[in-house]
């Protein structure tokens, strides 16, 4: 079983006040945190992309990952996700290739179409075009990295004449794509496209295992080889010493998830969504033994990669997890 991190960084005064989340680490603190995670045995860091939040979030995940490529040696560097409709496909293909080269093939390219209408509105992009823009950019990226020589592109949203994307990525034919998927159809689509699967942090363990089975069965039906390393699930992590501490931490985190629109991927939003999440087995909030029991259930269901949203953002949590939990699943 492999364990990675999921999140991002914030800077400035608001980072100091935001508290319990890896998303609230200052920029240099975040870099130090990822370097320490690598030393503790964590295998991945996946970074989010959001814009115009007003929370001093570092939104340029590719730039920060490029810097991390120079400061780390083994940890894989991923996006979860780059929202393709917001980007110029040719420029994105070039930036990703440079990052993949500098990291010597440690980049994982998580992509998505976006889910926050307010961000599309801020970019002056119609939210109704999200799917079509995603599909065009995704198709362009594959063509750019697999074409031999120069090519032209006449799309609905982007046109290019006689171009060649340089440099070529380190990984051939390109870095592995990861897609966040929740519905059965979107999971089957990921299997048909033979891209890796990112599963959410709010679904129950049984729900996660059901989604993995859909992905695996669709690949088997199509004769596409299945590798457990192609699936990762995100979970919030908080080591606590007692139930009172656990409930307080859960309430704080559930509020943050609801405020950021994440609970809509579960069964409900608002107070009902928060109540369901706090009572579920999705968050890894508990003692070391409680957390290991949940991880064992995920492992028994076929999950081999878990990405942690460490809600303390502390080196102490990384140390405990690396010293006492990771070895139990080695």
Beta strands, then each sheet from edge to edge (+ up, - down):
strand 1: 2-7
strand 2: 44-47
strand 3: 76-83
strand 4: 107-112
strand 5: 151-154
strand 6: 159-163
strand 7: 177-180
strand 8: 196-199
strand 9: 231-239
strand 10: 284-286
strand 11: 305-310
sheet 1: 10+ 9+ 8+ 7+ 4+ 3+ 2+ 1+ 11+
sheet 2: 5+ 6-
end
